[in-house]
Amino acid sequence: MSAAAALQPHTIALRRSLHRRPEQGLHLPETQSAVLGALADLPVQVHTGRGASSVVGVIEGTRPGPTVLLRADMDALPITELSGVPFSSELPGSMHACGHDTHVAMLASAARLIAEQRDELAGRVLLMFQPGEEGFHGARHMLDEGLLDIAGTPERALALHITSTLDSGLVQTRPGAIMASSDVLRVTVTGQGGHASAPCNAVDPVPAAAAMVGALQTMITRTLSVFDPAVLTVTRISAGTSSNIIPETAELEGTIRALSEYTRIKLHAEVRRVCEHVAAAHGCAATVIIEHGYPVTVNDDEVTPQVIDLARSVLGKDHAEPMPDPLMGAEDFSYVLARVPGAMAFLGACPPGHEPDAAPANHSNRAVFDEAAMVHGVALYAGFALETLTS
């Protein structure tokens, strides 16, 4: 902890520079340049992505041994910042509202700590600085470009995710499913347009679409096990152009989330069945498109307890605890965990003066993260690698 604390000015400076210049998606040239600069004076072999602005660093030990992967995502969100911090985003419509700037800064400082003990390492550390987590499948792009071939398939992996809704410095994680899959639902209901005064001479898709919303919610509670939950939320319904026209089509859009691949697959089939049959009952047709997003994020049963034990020993026994329930949010670190035993853990950073359950949450335009928590993140990243490679 003391070594991580000594680097705190460096960690904060990098974090704030990234926060001022947030970039979205897969192409983050300024962010990539900042990461390369942070690693430039370290004994790190650096590789950059071909199709995206990723950075992979390898810290080689002096003796043979396994590979440990540490990941930080780098991209921002399409939000105009209203947090009021003095280092707020300088780019309207772009903000590090999910704390990815803190992830980058923590991993860069952890790399410095690990590099200082490179002579004691038996194996190597793979630093994964990843763009495009916010819906762009950045982790999958890096895997497709050979991430796991650069230094041999890792034996363990860790990703930290900061959150403003946990006590600052507290680490939580859990074995098994920790975050849900996330898929996009799009339904077009087609009927027959006509004059709004004579619905008997048309086939109105609006009642069919409205009926689908309720039928889908009922389906969730009647066909899926309460012990393997899922969420389906219709977030947009659109139809028509005027008060006196029955439209030919109506559209639904929403999100589908599940905590197991079994339920995810079953849910997709049930959604199609419900939408098509409800449409048919109203004399309409339904075209159902399900756009696959991120898989379920599944933590390894052996690595996860080790992360909790490590956090207690490094940060203090009161700074780590099992996470009581999974989140229905989604993460593309799921792609890595499908191939490498590892864990995702959450790092609390509730800002001073707020209670965790009342603080503006991640993805809020007013989200603020307590920078003091980054010391804990740096220490845990470094400790995870060093525990494996120096024991």
DAGIRA-V347244 format. One record per residue. N is the residue number from 1. PHI is phi as a letter, one per 30 degrees, with the letter a starting at -180 (999 if undefined). OMEGA is omega as a letter, one per 40 degrees, with the letter a starting at -180 (none if undefined). Layout:
{{N:PHI:OMEGA} {N:PHI:OMEGA}}
This chain:
{{1:999:a} {2:d:i} {3:d:i} {4:d:i} {5:d:i} {6:d:i} {7:d:a} {8:e:i} {9:e:i} {10:d:a} {11:d:a} {12:d:a} {13:d:i} {14:d:a} {15:e:a} {16:d:i} {17:d:i} {18:d:a} {19:d:a} {20:d:a} {21:b:a} {22:d:i} {23:b:a} {24:c:i} {25:i:a} {26:c:a} {27:c:a} {28:b:a} {29:d:a} {30:d:i} {31:d:i} {32:e:i} {33:d:i} {34:d:i} {35:d:i} {36:d:i} {37:d:a} {38:d:a} {39:c:a} {40:e:a} {41:c:a} {42:c:i} {43:d:a} {44:b:i} {45:d:a} {46:c:i} {47:b:i} {48:c:a} {49:d:i} {50:d:a} {51:c:i} {52:a:a} {53:d:i} {54:d:i} {55:b:i} {56:b:i} {57:c:i} {58:b:i} {59:c:a} {60:d:i} {61:d:a} {62:c:a} {63:b:i} {64:d:i} {65:l:a} {66:d:i} {67:c:i} {68:c:a} {69:c:i} {70:b:a} {71:b:i} {72:b:i} {73:d:a} {74:b:a} {75:d:a} {76:c:a} {77:c:i} {78:d:a} {79:b:i} {80:d:a} {81:d:i} {82:b:a} {83:d:a} {84:i:i} {85:d:a} {86:d:i} {87:c:a} {88:d:a} {89:e:i} {90:c:a} {91:c:i} {92:e:i} {93:i:i} {94:b:a} {95:a:i} {96:d:a} {97:d:i} {98:c:i} {99:i:a} {100:d:i} {101:d:i} {102:d:i} {103:d:a} {104:d:a} {105:d:i} {106:d:a} {107:d:i} {108:d:i} {109:d:i} {110:d:i} {111:d:i} {112:d:i} {113:d:a} {114:d:a} {115:d:i} {116:d:i} {117:c:a} {118:e:a} {119:d:a} {120:c:a} {121:d:i} {122:c:a} {123:k:a} {124:a:i} {125:c:i} {126:c:a} {127:c:a} {128:c:i} {129:c:a} {130:c:i} {131:d:i} {132:i:i} {133:d:a} {134:d:i} {135:j:a} {136:c:i} {137:h:a} {138:d:i} {139:d:i} {140:d:i} {141:e:a} {142:d:i} {143:d:i} {144:d:i} {145:d:i} {146:j:a} {147:e:a} {148:d:i} {149:c:a} {150:d:a} {151:b:a} {152:i:a} {153:d:a} {154:d:i} {155:c:i} {156:b:i} {157:b:i} {158:b:i} {159:b:i} {160:c:i} {161:b:a} {162:d:i} {163:b:a} {164:d:a} {165:c:i} {166:b:i} {167:e:a} {168:d:i} {169:i:i} {170:d:i} {171:c:i} {172:b:i} {173:a:a} {174:a:i} {175:d:i} {176:i:a} {177:d:i} {178:c:i} {179:b:a} {180:d:i} {181:d:a} {182:b:i} {183:b:a} {184:c:i} {185:c:i} {186:b:a} {187:b:i} {188:c:i} {189:c:a} {190:c:i} {191:b:i} {192:b:a} {193:d:i} {194:a:i} {195:d:a} {196:d:i} {197:d:a} {198:b:a} {199:d:i} {200:d:i} {201:c:i} {202:b:i} {203:b:a} {204:d:i} {205:d:a} {206:d:i} {207:d:i} {208:d:i} {209:d:i} {210:d:i} {211:d:i} {212:d:a} {213:e:i} {214:d:a} {215:d:i} {216:d:i} {217:d:i} {218:d:i} {219:e:a} {220:e:a} {221:d:a} {222:c:a} {223:b:a} {224:c:i} {225:d:i} {226:d:i} {227:c:i} {228:b:a} {229:d:i} {230:b:i} {231:b:i} {232:b:a} {233:b:i} {234:d:a} {235:c:i} {236:b:i} {237:b:a} {238:b:i} {239:a:i} {240:i:a} {241:b:a} {242:a:a} {243:d:a} {244:c:a} {245:b:i} {246:d:a} {247:d:i} {248:d:a} {249:b:i} {250:b:a} {251:b:i} {252:b:i} {253:b:i} {254:a:a} {255:b:i} {256:b:a} {257:b:a} {258:b:a} {259:c:i} {260:b:i} {261:d:i} {262:d:a} {263:d:i} {264:e:a} {265:d:i} {266:d:a} {267:d:i} {268:e:a} {269:d:a} {270:d:i} {271:d:i} {272:d:a} {273:d:a} {274:d:a} {275:d:a} {276:d:a} {277:d:i} {278:d:i} {279:d:a} {280:d:i} {281:d:i} {282:c:i} {283:i:a} {284:c:i} {285:b:a} {286:b:i} {287:c:a} {288:c:i} {289:c:i} {290:c:a} {291:c:a} {292:d:i} {293:c:a} {294:d:i} {295:d:i} {296:d:i} {297:d:a} {298:c:i} {299:d:i} {300:d:a} {301:d:a} {302:c:a} {303:d:a} {304:d:i} {305:d:i} {306:d:i} {307:d:i} {308:d:i} {309:d:i} {310:d:i} {311:d:i} {312:d:a} {313:d:a} {314:d:a} {315:c:a} {316:j:a} {317:d:a} {318:d:a} {319:c:i} {320:a:i} {321:a:i} {322:d:i} {323:d:a} {324:d:a} {325:b:i} {326:d:i} {327:c:i} {328:d:i} {329:d:a} {330:b:a} {331:b:i} {332:d:i} {333:d:i} {334:e:i} {335:d:i} {336:d:a} {337:d:i} {338:d:a} {339:b:a} {340:b:i} {341:d:a} {342:a:a} {343:a:i} {344:c:i} {345:b:i} {346:c:a} {347:c:i} {348:d:i} {349:b:i} {350:e:a} {351:d:i} {352:e:i} {353:i:i} {354:b:i} {355:c:a} {356:e:a} {357:d:i} {358:c:a} {359:d:i} {360:e:a} {361:d:i} {362:e:a} {363:i:i} {364:d:i} {365:d:i} {366:c:a} {367:d:i} {368:b:a} {369:c:i} {370:d:a} {371:d:i} {372:d:a} {373:d:a} {374:d:i} {375:e:i} {376:d:i} {377:d:i} {378:d:a} {379:d:a} {380:d:i} {381:e:a} {382:d:a} {383:d:i} {384:d:i} {385:d:a} {386:d:i} {387:d:a} {388:d:a} {389:c:i} {390:c:a} {391:d:none}}
